[in-house]
Amino acid sequence: MAIDVAVKLEKDFVVESDLDTVFDLLADVPRSASHFPKVEKLVDLGNNAFRWEIEKIGLDKYHLQTIYACTYFADKKAAKIWWTPIPGEGNSVVEGHWQLSAQGSSTRIHFEAKGIMTLPLPKLAKIVIAPVVKSEFNSMSETYIKNLKKTLEA
């Protein structure tokens, strides 16, 4: 048995850093990923594809680990970085993008990510687990953005 939990986050924010600096950080997947909390392992699959293995959460035999892989694309002229899922890698499917726009010496950043996590739990567990998974996803994404802002505004 397994349950699917859908997650989605959309965020707009401004950093006191120029567009080129922001783009270069976000387009460098390992460097950008170093700002994401609880990453146990980031595996380079080649051709700008990476598998993310997030730290396990839970207790004893009841624990969950999110694993997914994406191929990353960057278009500096369009000021956009996006990622698409690689099917069959891990227990989750994640996609999203960064859209950047210059605002004087600052950069406006639009971030979107969504995914479906397949968890090996009975269907009845979804009522309890889905809110926890969504909360954890939002919390980690917020920390990721906070860490990126700290680096970009240093």
Secondary structure, DSSP 8 states (H G I E B T S, - for coil): --EEEEEEEEEEEEESS-HHHHHHHHHSHHHHHTTSTTEEEEEEEETTEEEEEE--EEETTEEE--EEEEEEEEETTTTEEEEEEEEEEESEEEEEEEEEEEETTEEEEEEEEEEEEEESS-GGGHHHHHHHHHHHHHHHHHHHHHHHHHHHT-
